[in-house]
């Protein structure tokens, strides 16, 4: 891929998508997050979860279980537009991440306005 093609691809992305990636990046740097299915369920059971992000390609059974726990604990839930590779990259990790939970937002305003 040439540099000009990459630039055109970046310009084609919606503004809100870049804005949400900036918020996620700020939460990762200044707040506290936990990645993964098991740690998300643990945070939901303990009542520590503030916001849950689920990747678009998370298996339906896991997705419905997390949605159920989030409904019981009245925790906001957001279905991320991208797949688990993009969610992991947005968190600044070099691996895939299907589910992410925000435990402390830090300096970000991610909890005031949903992603």
C-alpha positions as CSV (number, residue, x, y, z in Angstrom):
1,X,0.0,0.0,0.0
2,X,1.4,3.4,-1.0
3,X,1.5,6.3,1.4
4,X,-1.1,8.2,-0.6
5,X,-3.5,5.2,-0.5
6,X,-3.0,5.0,3.3
7,X,-3.7,8.7,3.7
8,X,-6.9,8.4,1.6
9,X,-8.0,5.5,3.8
10,X,-7.4,7.4,7.0
11,X,-9.4,10.4,5.6
12,X,-12.3,8.1,4.7
13,X,-12.8,7.0,8.3
14,X,-15.6,8.9,10.1
15,X,-14.6,11.6,12.5
16,X,-16.4,10.0,15.5
17,X,-14.4,6.8,15.0
18,X,-11.1,8.8,15.5
19,X,-12.6,10.7,18.4
20,X,-13.6,7.4,20.2
21,X,-10.1,6.0,19.6
22,X,-8.6,9.1,21.2
23,X,-10.8,8.6,24.2
24,X,-9.8,4.9,24.5
25,X,-6.2,5.9,24.2
26,X,-6.6,8.4,27.1
27,X,-8.3,5.8,29.3
28,X,-5.5,3.3,28.7
29,X,-2.9,5.9,29.6
30,X,-4.5,7.7,32.5
31,X,-7.2,5.3,33.8
32,X,-7.5,1.6,34.6
33,X,-8.8,-1.0,32.2
34,X,-8.9,-4.8,32.1
35,X,-8.9,-6.9,28.9
36,X,-10.5,-10.2,28.3
37,X,-13.7,-12.2,28.9
38,X,-12.9,-13.7,32.3
39,X,-11.6,-10.5,33.9
40,X,-14.7,-8.6,32.5
41,X,-17.1,-11.1,34.2
42,X,-15.1,-10.8,37.4
43,X,-15.3,-7.0,37.4
44,X,-19.0,-7.2,36.7
45,X,-19.6,-9.6,39.6
46,X,-17.6,-7.4,41.9
47,X,-19.4,-4.2,40.8
48,X,-16.1,-2.5,39.7
49,X,-17.0,-2.2,36.0
50,X,-17.9,1.3,34.8
51,X,-18.1,0.6,31.0
52,X,-17.8,-2.5,28.8
53,X,-16.7,-2.5,25.2
54,X,-17.4,-5.6,23.1
55,X,-15.8,-6.2,19.7
56,X,-18.1,-6.9,16.7
57,X,-16.8,-10.4,16.2
58,X,-17.2,-11.7,19.7
59,X,-18.9,-15.1,19.8
60,X,-22.7,-14.7,20.3
61,X,-22.8,-16.8,23.5
62,X,-20.1,-14.8,25.2
63,X,-21.7,-11.6,24.0
64,X,-25.1,-12.5,25.4
65,X,-23.6,-13.6,28.7
66,X,-21.8,-10.3,29.1
67,X,-24.9,-8.3,28.1
68,X,-26.9,-10.2,30.7
69,X,-24.4,-9.5,33.5
70,X,-24.2,-5.8,32.4
71,X,-28.0,-5.6,32.5
72,X,-28.0,-7.0,36.1
73,X,-25.3,-4.7,37.3
74,X,-26.7,-1.7,35.4
75,X,-23.3,-1.2,33.7
76,X,-23.2,0.7,30.4
77,X,-22.3,-1.5,27.4
78,X,-21.0,-0.5,24.0
79,X,-20.7,-2.6,20.9
80,X,-17.5,-1.6,19.3
81,X,-17.7,-1.0,15.5
82,X,-14.4,-2.9,14.8
83,X,-13.4,-6.5,15.3
84,X,-11.2,-7.8,18.1
85,X,-8.0,-6.9,16.3
86,X,-9.0,-3.2,16.0
87,X,-10.1,-3.1,19.6
88,X,-6.8,-4.5,20.7
89,X,-5.0,-1.9,18.6
90,X,-7.1,0.9,19.9
91,X,-6.1,-0.1,23.4
92,X,-2.4,0.1,22.4
93,X,-1.9,-3.7,22.6
94,X,-0.3,-5.9,19.9
95,X,-2.8,-8.7,20.4
96,X,-6.5,-9.3,19.9
97,X,-9.0,-8.2,22.5
98,X,-12.7,-9.3,22.3
99,X,-13.9,-7.6,25.5
100,X,-12.6,-4.6,27.4
101,X,-13.8,-3.2,30.7
102,X,-13.1,0.3,32.0
103,X,-12.5,0.2,35.8
104,X,-11.4,3.8,36.2
105,X,-11.8,6.4,33.4
106,X,-8.9,8.6,34.6
107,X,-8.8,11.9,32.7
108,X,-11.0,10.7,29.9
109,X,-14.6,11.7,29.4
110,X,-15.5,8.3,28.1
111,X,-18.1,7.7,30.8
112,X,-20.0,11.0,30.3
113,X,-20.6,10.5,26.6
114,X,-20.7,7.0,25.4
115,X,-18.1,6.1,22.8
